[in-house]
Amino acid sequence: MMEAVKPDKRPLAEVAAAQVFYAALGQETGYFPALWHTLNVGHMLAIDLDRICRKFGLSLAEFNLMGALRIERLQQLRATDLAKTLQVSNGALTDRIAKLAARGMLIKLPAPGDRRAFRLDLTPAGAAVVDGIHSVLPGESHFVQAVSRLPASDRAVLERIMGELQGQLDRHFIHVHR
């Protein structure tokens, strides 16, 4: 039985207990803290962002799609590129696009030079919703507030490490949607 631990130290104590437990079973546990914390932070982040998105009438998945479209790029994303970027199937993307188009958040336009393809643009209403969500994140997102309290050097290290992990994992997941 674990003795009382301060709430801010509880995640570290839980990981230490889990490592001891699984090591006693002969399991490798060197990866365990990173896995455990990333899983839990990712779950809390999704809940945090979904709570904010719901105030604007969107799901987190819809906000993610619209946020990707909101970014100005040299070349517009095709639907297949967008599916890869969002790590979703073409079918899931098609369903989200249809729902958002029906709500007036985005429009499908024919792609120049390819009658089978189309491009996606946010409507002014869609852009306003994305911008509205981004504007409240510093004041309403517990994740954004927690990250903002980290020293700048820690934020830079976190960004670098998470970017490297995403880059390594992208190789194993993006091809699934081709």
C-alpha positions in Angstrom: 0.0 0.0 0.0 1.3 3.4 -1.0 1.7 6.0 1.8 0.1 9.5 1.3 1.9 11.5 -1.4 1.4 15.1 -2.3 -0.9 15.4 -5.3 1.8 17.0 -7.5 4.1 14.0 -6.8 1.5 11.3 -7.1 2.2 10.6 -10.8 5.9 10.0 -10.1 5.0 7.7 -7.1 2.5 5.7 -9.3 5.1 5.2 -12.0 7.8 4.2 -9.5 5.3 1.6 -7.9 4.4 0.3 -11.4 8.1 -0.1 -12.3 8.9 -2.0 -9.2 5.9 -4.2 -9.7 6.6 -5.0 -13.4 10.3 -5.4 -12.8 9.6 -8.0 -10.1 7.7 -9.9 -12.8 10.8 -9.8 -14.9 9.5 -7.2 -17.4 11.6 -4.4 -18.9 10.5 -1.1 -17.4 12.9 1.5 -18.8 10.3 2.9 -21.2 7.6 2.9 -18.5 7.8 6.5 -17.2 7.7 8.0 -20.7 4.9 5.7 -21.8 2.8 6.2 -18.6 3.2 10.0 -18.5 2.6 10.5 -22.2 -0.5 8.3 -22.2 -1.9 10.1 -19.1 -1.0 13.6 -20.3 -2.4 12.9 -23.8 -5.6 11.7 -22.3 -5.9 14.8 -20.1 -5.0 17.0 -23.0 -7.7 15.5 -25.2 -10.3 16.0 -22.4 -9.1 19.5 -21.8 -9.2 20.6 -25.5 -12.5 18.7 -26.1 -14.1 20.6 -23.3 -13.1 23.9 -24.9 -14.1 22.9 -28.4 -17.5 21.8 -27.2 -18.2 25.4 -26.1 -17.7 26.4 -29.7 -19.9 23.6 -31.0 -17.0 21.4 -32.3 -15.5 18.2 -31.4 -11.7 18.0 -30.9 -11.5 16.0 -34.1 -13.4 18.7 -36.1 -11.2 21.4 -34.6 -8.1 19.5 -35.5 -9.3 19.2 -39.1 -10.3 22.9 -39.3 -7.1 24.0 -37.6 -5.0 22.2 -40.2 -7.0 23.9 -42.9 -6.6 27.3 -41.2 -2.8 27.3 -41.5 -1.7 29.1 -44.7 0.6 27.0 -46.8 2.5 27.5 -50.0 0.5 24.6 -51.5 -3.0 23.6 -50.3 -3.5 20.2 -48.7 -5.3 17.6 -50.7 -7.8 15.5 -48.8 -5.4 12.6 -48.9 -2.6 14.8 -47.4 -5.0 16.0 -44.8 -5.9 12.4 -43.8 -2.2 11.6 -43.4 -1.6 14.8 -41.4 -4.5 14.0 -39.1 -3.7 10.3 -38.9 -7.3 9.3 -39.9 -8.7 7.2 -42.6 -10.1 8.7 -45.8 -13.5 7.5 -44.7 -13.4 9.3 -41.4 -12.1 12.4 -43.0 -14.9 12.3 -45.6 -17.5 12.0 -42.9 -16.1 15.0 -41.0 -15.8 17.1 -44.1 -19.5 16.4 -45.0 -20.7 17.3 -41.5 -18.6 20.5 -41.4 -19.7 21.5 -44.9 -23.3 21.0 -44.0 -22.8 23.3 -41.0 -21.2 26.0 -43.2 -17.8 25.6 -41.6 -15.9 24.6 -44.8 -16.5 24.3 -48.5 -15.3 21.8 -51.1 -14.0 23.2 -54.3 -12.9 21.4 -57.5 -9.1 21.0 -57.7 -7.7 22.7 -60.7 -6.5 20.2 -63.3 -8.0 17.1 -61.6 -11.8 16.6 -61.8 -11.7 13.7 -59.3 -9.9 15.8 -56.6 -11.1 18.7 -54.6 -9.6 21.2 -52.2 -11.0 22.4 -48.9 -11.4 25.9 -47.6 -12.7 27.2 -44.4 -15.6 29.6 -44.6 -15.3 32.9 -42.8 -17.5 31.3 -40.1 -15.2 28.3 -39.8 -12.1 30.5 -39.6 -13.8 32.6 -36.9 -14.5 29.4 -34.8 -10.9 28.2 -35.1 -9.6 31.6 -34.2 -12.0 31.8 -31.3 -10.8 28.5 -29.8 -7.2 29.5 -30.2 -7.9 32.9 -28.5 -9.3 31.2 -25.3 -6.6 28.5 -25.0 -4.2 30.5 -22.8 -7.0 31.4 -20.3 -9.0 28.2 -20.4 -6.7 25.3 -21.2 -5.2 23.6 -18.1 -2.6 22.0 -20.4 -1.6 25.4 -22.0 -1.4 26.9 -18.5 0.8 24.1 -17.1 3.1 24.2 -20.1 3.4 28.0 -19.8 4.5 27.6 -16.2 7.5 25.5 -17.3 10.8 27.3 -17.7 11.5 28.3 -21.4 14.4 25.8 -21.5 12.1 22.9 -20.4 9.5 23.9 -23.0 12.2 23.9 -25.7 13.4 20.4 -24.5 9.8 19.1 -24.4 9.1 20.5 -27.9 12.3 18.9 -29.3 11.7 15.5 -27.7 8.0 15.3 -28.6 8.8 16.4 -32.1 11.5 13.7 -32.5 9.1 11.1 -31.1 6.3 12.2 -33.5 8.8 12.1 -36.4 9.9 8.6 -35.6 6.3 7.4 -35.1 4.9 9.0 -38.2 6.9 6.5 -40.3 4.9 3.7 -38.7 1.5 5.3 -38.9 1.1 7.6 -41.9 1.4 4.7 -44.4 -1.6 3.1 -42.9 -3.9 5.6 -44.7 -2.4 5.5 -48.2 
